[in-house]
Amino acid sequence: MQSDEQQEYVDIRELVRQALPRTASISAVEYEGPEIAIYSKAPKILHDEGDMIKSLARKMRKRLVVRSAPEVRLPHEDAERAVRELVPEEAEITSVDFDDSRGEVIIEAQKPGLVIGRSGATLREITRQTFWRPSVIRTPPIESNLIKQIRYIVQSEAAKRNRTFREIGRRIHRPTLVNNGWIRLAALGGFREVGRQCMFLQTSESNVLIDCGVNVGTPTRAFPRFDMPEFSIEELDAVVVTHAHLDHCGMVPFLFKYGYKGPVYMTAPTLNLATLLQLDYLDVAEREGKLRPFRDKDVKESILHTIALNYGEVTDIAPDVRLTLHNAGHILGSSIVHLHVGDGMYNLAYTGDFKFGRTRLLEPATFTFPRLETLILESTYGHPTDKMPPRQEVERKLATVIRRTLERGGKVLIPVLAVGRAQEMMVVIEDLVSKRRIPKVPVYIEGMIAQATAIHTTHPEALSKKIREMIFHQGVNPFLSDIFVQVDHPEKREEIVEGGPCIIMATSGMMAGGPSVEYFRLLAAEEKNTLVFCSYQGENTLGRRIQKGWKEIQMRNREGKTTVIPVNLEVTTVEGFSGHSDRKQILNFVKRVNPSPERVLVCHGEASKCLNLASTIHKALNIDTKALMVTENIKLR
């Protein structure tokens, strides 16, 4: 006797079979994560009748994809030959790979637009001639070993991943059992605090975790409160990640260590950057002798369970929950999460970290949604004193500081966050040099910056319109400028310091460790040098002490001996490069959000900022507003 879940699966398969012509020779209908895959022995018919599939998808309100049955696909060699004959040489194909489990041919090319063809004509022809479904990837101008490793993991474990996706699909498309309409949100971390961002959404049918971060700077409050009675890894349906910073994604592999087998939803850039930072987190913890809450193999497992989504792509993630990701403008791939619960019953949006203002690197955050009852809002810079100067003024100040330092023969050290801030500064500095507002000197980059930048060059479609215009139409990529010099070995630092005027960008941004600290040690004594802070400096960090004006810093040398370093170099803070919105931008965002929410929940900020911002929004807009505390929960409906 079949279970309800199995019966539902059969019913959908029969619905598909009945709706399509017999000539399509449907061999199987499978759940593959949020998609329903139709395997056909005569896929030409289905591709030629594309409107038929679209109509069926609308009727079922499901994502349908047509795949060729394995027995009709051309052998790999013949299919690759056909691909290379159909695609013009100008596309510059760099590799052709095959995913047998999903019937996909993965084409990597320098100019993917030429592989796609006008209105997708070349892709359709590839499918017709080879019976493989083409997936096109841009060849990154800067090679990323990490992205290669991720692709290798996904392709080498394709069969296992496909089995996993089918299990995930059965869970997503299971029939609803109860429909009494209650919705509850629990704050597991990151409420009235910054770090370990995590919230747990429960409905009568499903359980969804939104962000799962770690607070690397506070050992006593490092991890989300997974001990709350509401939370259970075994009953978790889905995990949604807004962006790649560790305070939002750092504990995702931990879930797999302790038995989670479900999907993780994020954008493709977030997957690449999150993997980079999670692995680095493990390396740093091991070097410093700290607890490693998960292992490398758990990171791999999370990769295999990740479903990458594009902005605006509506996806079922549970029987009663649909997810759509929107641009958040914070870092590459960052998302505002929109969840549609039930059949129009309830909608909420969570900003994650967001920037409601244009930057060099990214477009501003989206503020329009189909429906909205509750808005969950970050408040990192939500205090009345949190005001960022106009961007032109910020860049003018940076140019003045750099020019003054270089003209006196000094060196400029800029400690940066490897993801986001470093790339923003690279674009700004390249522009200042190209417009001759600062002298053309080497810009040395060290730390994870090069790896993160390589990932940025892999996803130009996620960058700002201006940068996309430069890359796609002008043939200019600011990240490839000859002013940037990658420092591959620590031994080169002394050579750089002893050389001529230059700019040095190095991690970490708060000088809590890494190459920025070593460069500071070598540069601090000389008055002609300058240290430029463009990132927030946390309390008790070396960066904060220097920023406060300390004239002597005790540091350990390579032999382990403590020495006193005189701070004679110029120290300047240039505010305004943050990937977060300041208070004015946050309030402007809330005023412009369409439709206007009935309730606003404030999170991701110091307690005073959360409370102050919540009070201001309530008084100004007469909206029900609340700043939850960690372990508190609220009934949304």
Buried (B, 14 or more C-beta within 10 A) or exposed (E): EEEEEEEBBEEBBEBBEEEBEEEBBBBEBBBBBBBBBBBBBBBBBBBEBEEBBEEBBEEBEBBBBBBBBBEBBBEBEEBBBBBBEBBBEEBBBEEBBBBBBBBBBBBBBBBBEBBBBEEEEBBBBBBBBBBBBBBBBBBBBBEBEBBEBBBEBBBEBBEEBBEBBBBBBBBBBBEBEEEEBEBBBBBBBBBBBBBBBBBBBBBBBBBBBBBBBBBBBEEEBBBBBBEBEBBEBEEBBBBBBBBBBBBBBBBBBBBBBEEBBBBBBBBBBBBBBBBBBBBBBBEBBEEEEEEEBBBEEBBBBBBBBBBBBEBEEBBBBBBBBBBBBBBBBBBBBBBBBBBBBBEEBBBBBBBBBBBBBBBBBBBBBBBEBEEBBBBBBBBBBBBEEBEBEEBEEBBBBBBBBBBBBBEEEBBBBBBBBBBBBBBBBBBBBBBBBEEEBBEEBBBBBBBBBBBBBBBBBBBBBBBBEBBBEBBBEEEBBBBEBEBBBEBEEEEBBEEBBEEEBBBBBBBBBBBBBBBBBBBBBBBBEBEBBBBBBBBBBBEEBBBBBBBEEBEEBEBEEEEEEEEEBEBBBBBBBBBBBBBBBBBBBBBBBBEEBEEEBEBBBBBBBBEEBBBBBBEBBBEEBEBEBBBBEBBBBBEBB
